[in-house]
Amino acid sequence: MIATPAPDAVLFDMDGLLVDSEPVWTVAEVELARTWGGTWTEELKAQVVGTRLQTAVPLILTGLGHVPTPDAVAAASAQLLGRMVELFAADVPEQPGARALHAALRAAGVPLALVSSSYRVLVEAVLERTGLAFDLVVAGDEVEHGKPHPEPYLTACARLGADPARVVVLEDAPSGVASAEAAGCAVVAVPSVAGVAFDAAPRRLVVPSLEAVGLAELGALAAGPSPL
């Protein structure tokens, strides 16, 4: 029997996929909503999950009944980011299966990247706490266009020298899945937030956790029909 080749690379999202940080974000978001005289809702959470601050904060302010002026966005962004730095330093639980899959891929010599909508300061806090190593890190404040634009994942593929059609992205958010698929990558979708669900599709595998996939499944997904 001929073994399925490994993917050219595997790209991990961070929030909600590598670590269970969405509840931590929710703490800061609830506090932000209260400060701005509103109430945080699951609907608002589902709308902004997986997006970077430049996208999320205007949506949050609008949802809370405020006009997202530049001054308002700057103030709310600073509050949210500052609080997240504090919370990330305290505790960020890993998602089930994340460390084992990371270890298996490292042992197999598969290039790995972390591609996050979070700013570099938050990404570094997670990497320091978990001790997980990646060949490349692309943070949300290091690209011109954030998810769902394909730039973050295209950037990672280019820097790794990997063909997007032979790359698998691990994601939990609609914006991240859209970004990865627009880049031409195969996707493992692992929904982690209430109100967010995915349908299976060509070159998209939907699983309840990273415990459900290994090198063989990722290789088979990468070897599927080209999206082009």
Rosetta blueprint (number, residue, H / E / L):
1 M L
2 I L
3 A L
4 T L
5 P L
6 A L
7 P L
8 D L
9 A E
10 V E
11 L E
12 F E
13 D L
14 M L
15 D E
16 G L
17 L L
18 L L
19 V E
20 D L
21 S L
22 E H
23 P H
24 V H
25 W H
26 T H
27 V H
28 A H
29 E H
30 V H
31 E H
32 L H
33 A H
34 R H
35 T H
36 W L
37 G L
38 G L
39 T L
40 W L
41 T L
42 E H
43 E H
44 L H
45 K H
46 A H
47 Q H
48 V H
49 V L
50 G L
51 T L
52 R L
53 L H
54 Q H
55 T H
56 A H
57 V H
58 P H
59 L H
60 I H
61 L H
62 T H
63 G H
64 L L
65 G L
66 H L
67 V L
68 P L
69 T L
70 P H
71 D H
72 A H
73 V H
74 A H
75 A H
76 A H
77 S H
78 A H
79 Q H
80 L H
81 L H
82 G H
83 R H
84 M H
85 V H
86 E H
87 L H
88 F H
89 A H
90 A H
91 D L
92 V L
93 P L
94 E E
95 Q L
96 P L
97 G L
98 A H
99 R H
100 A H
101 L H
102 H H
103 A H
104 A H
105 L H
106 R H
107 A H
108 A L
109 G L
110 V L
111 P L
112 L E
113 A E
114 L E
115 V E
116 S L
117 S L
118 S L
119 Y L
120 R H
121 V H
122 L H
123 V H
124 E H
125 A H
126 V H
127 L H
128 E H
129 R H
130 T H
131 G L
132 L L
133 A L
134 F L
135 D L
136 L E
137 V E
138 V E
139 A L
140 G H
141 D H
142 E H
143 V L
144 E L
145 H L
146 G L
147 K L
148 P L
149 H L
150 P L
151 E H
152 P H
153 Y H
154 L H
155 T H
156 A H
157 C H
158 A H
159 R H
160 L H
161 G L
162 A L
163 D L
164 P H
165 A H
166 R H
167 V E
168 V E
169 V E
170 L E
171 E E
172 D L
173 A L
174 P H
175 S H
176 G H
177 V H
178 A H
179 S H
180 A H
181 E H
182 A H
183 A L
184 G L
185 C L
186 A E
187 V E
188 V E
189 A E
190 V L
191 P L
192 S L
193 V L
194 A L
195 G L
196 V L
197 A L
198 F L
199 D L
200 A L
201 A E
202 P L
203 R L
204 R E
205 L E
206 V E
207 V L
208 P L
209 S L
210 L H
211 E H
212 A H
213 V L
214 G L
215 L H
216 A H
217 E H
218 L H
219 G H
220 A H
221 L H
222 A H
223 A L
224 G L
225 P L
226 S L
227 P L
228 L L
